[in-house]
Amino acid sequence: MSPSEQNQKLVRFLQQELNIPAESIALVQRHPELPYSSFPMLLWRYGLISITQLDKIFDWLDHSLSRSAKHF
């Protein structure tokens, strides 16, 4: 899975499962120079998600990335 596809899936997860507003996501996406892995931490650092939500995102990423690795 390409980074772009992974990013799209993450954004869908954030919006559909965690109800993160599109405006919050857009704020973090204004930093394209940062690595993809920084995305959840920036949401938390800016106060846009709780620590519980951050933990759920990391769980989702871990599960998502491990599924992708099995396809190789």
N, C-alpha and C positions, 0 to 999 in steps of 0.2 A: 504494500500500500504506500502510495506516495505521501510525502509530508502534507501536500495540499488536501488530499483526501482525508487524511487523519485529522487535520485541522477542521475540516468541514464537519466531520463526525463529532469532534469534541464540541464545536459550537452548537450542534443539534442537541447533544447531551445536556449542555449547560442550559439551553433554553427550555427544552422539553421536560427534563427530569428534575432540574434544580430551579427552574423558573428565574434564571438570571436575565435581567432585562437586556435587550439588544443594545441599548445605549452604554451599558457597563462593558459589554463585550467589545463594542466599537472603540471605547476609550483605550483599552489595552491593545487592540489591533493597530493603533496608531504608532506602535513601536515595532515596525517590521525588522529592525536591525537586531532585535533580541531573539535569542534562540526559542524555538517552539516550546521547549521544556520550561521556559520562564513564564509562560502564559498563566498557568494557575497561580503561581506565586505573586504575580503582579496583581491579579484580581484580589487576592487576599491582602497584599500590602496596601493597596488603595482603599481597603475597607469595603470592597464590593461584594465579598462573600465571607461567610463565617469560617472558623477553623473546621467545623464539622463538614461544611460543604467542600472545603479544600481536601479533607481526608477522602470524601466520596469521589472527588475528581481523580485523586491519585489512585484509588482503587480501580476506577473505571479505566484509567490510562494503563495501569498494570495489566488488567484483564485484556484490554484491547490490543496492547502490544504483544502480549504472550500469544494471543490467537493469531496475530499476523505472522509471528515468527514460526509458527507451526506450518504455515503454508509454503515456507521456503525449503 
